[in-house]
Amino acid sequence: MMTPLIGRIKAVLTGHAIPYTRPGSRSAIAKSVRQGVVPVAMLGLDGDEQGDRRIHGGPDKAVHLYAFEHYARWIKELGDMPILDTPGAFGENLSTFGMTEVQICLGDQVRIGGVLLQVSQGRQPCWKLNDRFGLPDMARRLQQNLRTGWYCRVIAPGNLAAEDAIELVARPYPGWPLHRLGELLYHGGADERTLREALALPLVPSWRRTIENRLASGKTEDWTARLAGPAPSAHVSAITPIRV
């Protein structure tokens, strides 16, 4: 039986970690488009780096995907920003057509070229997007709108390239698109039954802890530290967008 095609790769991007906008910070969010075939290993794309490996990268965040369909909506909301002219504005490795957080589900296995990926979690946006876009609430906007992008782990390494098809190999949790999980985590208000249902999913440890803590406390989380980040130094107090 043929595997269904659910999308296509618009662009493949990688970047090097460099000093970023706030004291002591580093980031590889400014990625460049790669031409031709790009090897993908268990920890991600050849030539890609992470600025802080405590919170970025690793097996569960090996590859970051972002739907290019979202760009038109961001332009409508934010205006004509040069950073949105081409893929890579959100630090994604793979810019995709054909699927968003509404369609893609936790645990989905997808084949792209010679690489087999598994959807591991939605992205949890952080303050580095604020500085990149020159908007102090950009990370919060992504989280609130649930247009966060998502991470995949690498099940089988190989090569991929722009224009490769995205094939759905397996969908073990069709009732849990990432959009639903995002609503559960970020919009709150989920009842105990839904939270316990989510605990039966193959959640990454941080998401599991979040749901367990919410069940224990009955309270939703304060995301301010991640979304606002450390206080900017004087030279970035009037933030300007960081360009690709």
Secondary structure, DSSP 8 states (H G I E B T S, - for coil): ----EEEEEEEEEE---EE-SSTT-EE--S-EE--S-EEEETTEETT---S-TTTS-SGGGSEEEEETHHHHHHHHHH---GGGSSTTTT--SEEEES--TTT-BTT-EEEETTEEEEEEEE----THHHHHHT-TTHHHHHHHHT---EEEEEEE-EEE-TT-EEEEEE-S-TT-BHHHHHIIIII----HHHHHHHHTS---HHHHHHHHHHHHH------HHHHH-S---GGGSS------
